[in-house]
Amino acid sequence: MINTFPQNKYINWFGRAPWRILALGIVVALLVAVLLMRALMKAPSNELLALASTLTATSFISVGLGYFLHRQGWTRSPSLALTLMMTYGWAALLTLINVWVMSQQMFVSEHDLLLSGVLLLFAAIIATTFGIFAAASVTNGLRQLAQTARTIAEGDLSARVEVLGRDEVAQVGQVFNEMATQLQETEAQRAELETLRRDFIAWTSHDLRTPLTSIRAMVEALHDGLVDDPETVQRYYKTIRSDVIALNSLIDDLFELAQLDAGGLVLEKSPYVFGDLVSDALESFRVLAQQRDVDLQAVVAENVGQVRLNAPKIGRVLANLISNALRYTPEGGGVVVTAVSTTNSVQVIIQDSGPGFHSADLPRIFEQFYRGEQARSRSTGGAGLGLAIARGIVEAHNGRIWAENAPNGGAIVGFSLPK
């Protein structure tokens, strides 16, 4: 986070030892008074010495007493505004006393002495009034900050402080607003993640319960002898086998996703002909593509040779992406897998002629618990983990994966692997 209001090093130096302000103030005041007396009034040395001695005594007594009261806490109160008002009043009183003492030594006429006292009292009241005004301005910002903090503590994370000026109170207000924004974003992410987690559990439970219910019903029918027709029995066995394979695939997905989350995925890489990997992936989906009347093709550039990778894992990535593309491609459509070689990587593009990704889902289709309208459609089946697993495997190879909609329709999912 960038500090918009940089601190002055001299202010920090004084802040670490406040007594330095008092000492420096006394020295500066004495020097200014002596120099002005000599320059303006042409006072002789003995008068300057007397003036310096008197001012030194009164200043040390005044400041010393004020510092003592400050240290004892007599000038502090539960209200910062009251503390500042008392401080301004004390400062005005010290000014009045010091000047009155010096005036007694300088004025011969009692009339002039009384007049100077009245004028000093008037100036002290004006100065104190302005000090109270300044104190109210400072404490108003702090009160607003306290009220906003209470509002946030009560659950309204949208509350913000109005930042005015560039002083320390404004700095606190700006930092407070930044903190509130981060809290609001974190809470929104937490709430969304909790919703996605609950949905994920519900979806996964459905994916587990549905085939198990089917298997149980068919096994009970076979066990009780309700089905004795050989053709029906074989059809039951085939369905049971298909459901078991689907359950096994879902459990494998969950286990692999857990490994990716825990960072426990160990990749043993070795050089592998990438074109062979693409061919094997396409061959495993050839029958399914024919059944769905989908044209499945691959185009591998000649300069794509060997790539150092974990062949089973990248094969899993290709399988997940091709399976996802076939799921959303209508009859008569096509899926094309393209692999090209760049300077430092191999890039793979899987493009289908389906409806493409929903615009709201596109930025989040690789999230583990996210299930959008297109990328995780319940009507098309699937546990909704394939893209999340693909991203984890590609990133474990120090690669990159992305998704977009094709300009002429359809979805594009691509990934690149370093050579």
RAFEN-V464188 format. One record per backbone hydrogen bond with DSSP energy under -1.0 kcal/mol. NH is the residue of the N-H (numbers start at 1). CO is the residue of the C=O. If there is no record, write none. Layout:
NH	CO
NH	CO
This chain:
12	8
13	9
14	10
15	11
16	12
20	17
21	18
23	19
24	20
25	21
26	22
27	23
28	24
29	25
30	26
31	27
32	28
33	29
34	30
35	31
36	32
37	33
38	34
39	35
40	36
41	37
43	37
48	44
49	45
50	46
51	47
52	48
53	49
54	50
55	51
56	52
57	53
58	54
59	55
60	56
61	57
62	58
63	59
64	60
65	61
66	62
67	63
68	64
69	65
70	66
71	67
72	68
74	69
76	73
83	79
84	80
85	81
86	82
87	83
88	84
89	85
90	86
91	87
92	88
93	89
94	90
95	91
96	92
97	93
98	94
99	95
100	96
101	97
102	98
103	99
104	100
106	102
107	103
113	109
114	110
115	111
116	112
117	113
118	114
119	115
120	116
121	117
122	118
123	119
124	120
125	121
126	122
127	123
128	124
129	125
130	126
131	127
132	128
133	129
134	130
135	131
136	132
137	133
138	134
139	135
140	136
141	137
142	138
143	139
144	140
145	141
146	142
147	143
148	144
149	145
150	146
151	147
152	148
153	149
154	150
155	152
156	151
157	155
159	156
171	167
172	168
173	169
174	170
175	171
176	172
177	173
178	174
179	175
180	176
181	177
182	178
183	179
184	180
185	181
186	182
187	183
188	184
189	185
190	186
191	187
192	188
193	189
194	190
195	191
196	192
197	193
198	194
199	195
200	196
201	197
202	198
203	199
204	200
205	201
206	202
207	203
208	204
209	205
210	206
212	208
213	209
214	210
215	211
216	212
217	213
218	214
219	215
220	216
221	217
222	218
223	219
224	220
226	221
233	229
234	230
235	231
236	232
237	233
238	234
239	235
240	236
241	237
242	238
243	239
244	240
245	241
246	242
247	243
248	244
249	245
250	246
251	247
252	248
253	249
254	250
255	251
256	252
257	253
258	254
259	255
260	256
261	257
262	258
264	259
270	309
272	307
274	305
277	273
278	274
279	275
280	276
281	277
282	278
283	279
284	280
289	285
290	286
291	287
292	288
293	290
294	289
295	333
297	335
299	337
301	339
304	301
305	303
307	272
309	270
314	310
315	311
316	312
317	313
318	314
319	315
320	316
321	317
322	318
323	319
324	320
325	321
326	322
327	323
328	324
332	293
333	330
335	295
336	351
337	297
338	349
339	299
340	347
342	345
346	417
347	340
348	415
349	338
350	413
351	336
352	411
362	358
364	361
367	364
377	374
381	378
389	385
390	386
391	387
392	388
393	389
394	390
395	391
396	392
398	395
399	394
400	416
402	414
404	412
406	410
409	406
412	404
413	350
414	402
415	348
416	400
417	346
419	344
